[in-house]
Amino acid sequence: MSQKVLLNTKEVNIILHRLACQLIEKHLDFSNTILIGIQPRGAFLAKRLTEILKEEYQISDLKLGLLDITFFRDDFRRSEKPFEANQTQIDFLVEDKNVVFIDDVLYTGRSIRAALTAIQSFGRPKSIELLTLIDRRFSRDLPIQPDYRGRQVDAINNEKVLVKWKENDGEDAVYIEVKS
């Protein structure tokens, strides 16, 4: 397998700040907006964006939740290897709130479909938007598109997009890995 750098640390940082600014443009003070990181990989992006919004743009009233979609996936019982569940951390209702789902890579759209089902356990949102760091635009199985995207990638099926976060992987970077 070979790897190619798609985004280096500096480029990831620039994109994170751009995404934070786009969220501010749309949601202003975030008084009626909730950020929801989709477990596991979207949690890193959601936490990082929350940190940027609070520390660099002084958004104080910001709610962040983490949503586990494991048991809502349509392939839950189809895998030979059992899925490992993560923890949902949402200690507030989403009733009549603007929700922004945050995930690292939008691929087939099936994770987002599962998140749309899972979030209903916490109330009926006023609206739901999607923010992704990487949008693999030619790989969709469902009609789902991001409202905010860091980078659009035309990766083919034998290519995998790997997002690395310094908190988990020691670096902020995005790679495309080609399976031989």
Protein Blocks (a to p, Z undefined) as FASTA:
>chain_A
ZZddfbdfklmmmmmmmmmmmmmmmnonommcccddddfklmmmmmmmmmmmmmmnopab
bcdddddfklmpfklmmpfbdcdddddddfbdfehiacddddfbdckommmmmmmmmmmm
noccfbdcdddfbdcfklcfbdcddfbdfbdcdddfkbccddddfklnopacddddddZZ
